């Protein structure tokens, strides 16, 4: 659980959240603000998806084929079969 909470992606999302909240205080909502929050939302979705994939891989459950974990596992299997 610790590696998920202290992962660089999650720390980055938290720090960007704090920066957005500090910058938003007393300011009107502009298109730049909307784009910043949209970017933040995409980052959160990416971090949650990454954590989910890592958790599935550890549990031995199937992962998405295009994921980094699946490519890594396929590469390791190919090396083992080549020996």
C-alpha positions as CSV (number, residue, x, y, z in Angstrom):
1,X,0.0,0.0,0.0
2,X,2.9,2.3,0.7
3,X,4.2,2.2,-2.8
4,X,0.8,3.4,-4.1
5,X,0.5,6.2,-1.7
6,X,4.0,7.5,-2.2
7,X,4.3,6.9,-5.9
8,X,5.5,9.9,-8.0
9,X,2.3,10.1,-9.9
10,X,0.2,10.5,-6.9
11,X,2.6,13.0,-5.3
12,X,2.5,15.0,-8.5
13,X,-1.3,15.1,-8.6
14,X,-1.4,16.2,-5.0
15,X,1.1,19.0,-5.5
16,X,-0.7,20.2,-8.6
17,X,-4.0,20.2,-6.7
18,X,-2.5,22.4,-4.1
19,X,-1.0,24.7,-6.7
20,X,-4.4,25.0,-8.5
21,X,-6.3,25.7,-5.3
22,X,-3.8,28.4,-4.3
23,X,-4.0,30.0,-7.7
24,X,-7.8,29.8,-7.8
25,X,-8.4,31.8,-4.6
26,X,-10.1,35.1,-5.3
27,X,-9.8,34.7,-9.1
28,X,-12.5,34.5,-11.7
29,X,-12.9,31.3,-13.7
30,X,-11.3,31.7,-17.1
31,X,-10.7,29.3,-20.0
32,X,-7.2,28.8,-18.7
33,X,-8.5,27.7,-15.3
34,X,-10.9,25.3,-17.0
35,X,-8.1,23.8,-19.0
36,X,-5.9,23.5,-15.9
37,X,-8.6,21.6,-14.0
38,X,-9.2,19.4,-17.1
39,X,-5.6,18.6,-17.2
40,X,-5.7,17.8,-13.5
41,X,-8.6,15.5,-14.0
42,X,-6.8,13.6,-16.8
43,X,-3.8,13.2,-14.5
44,X,-5.9,11.8,-11.7
45,X,-7.5,9.3,-14.1
46,X,-4.1,8.2,-15.3
47,X,-2.7,7.7,-11.8
48,X,-5.8,5.7,-10.7
49,X,-5.5,3.6,-13.8
50,X,-1.8,3.0,-13.2
51,X,-2.4,1.9,-9.6
52,X,-5.2,-0.4,-10.7
53,X,-3.0,-2.0,-13.3
54,X,-0.1,-2.5,-10.8
55,X,-2.5,-4.0,-8.3
56,X,-4.0,-6.4,-10.9
57,X,-0.5,-7.5,-12.0
58,X,0.5,-8.3,-8.4
59,X,-2.6,-10.3,-7.8
60,X,-2.1,-12.3,-11.0
61,X,-5.3,-11.0,-12.5
62,X,-5.5,-10.2,-16.2
63,X,-4.4,-6.7,-17.3
64,X,-5.0,-4.7,-20.3
65,X,-3.0,-6.0,-23.3
66,X,-1.6,-2.6,-24.2
67,X,-0.4,-1.9,-20.7
68,X,3.3,-1.6,-19.8
69,X,3.0,-4.5,-17.4
70,X,1.7,-6.8,-20.1
71,X,4.5,-5.9,-22.5
72,X,7.1,-6.4,-19.7
73,X,5.6,-9.8,-18.9
74,X,5.5,-10.8,-22.5
75,X,9.2,-9.8,-22.9
76,X,10.3,-11.8,-19.9
77,X,8.3,-14.8,-21.2
78,X,10.0,-14.5,-24.6
79,X,13.4,-14.5,-22.9
80,X,12.6,-17.5,-20.9
81,X,11.4,-19.5,-23.9
82,X,14.5,-18.5,-25.9
83,X,16.7,-20.2,-23.3
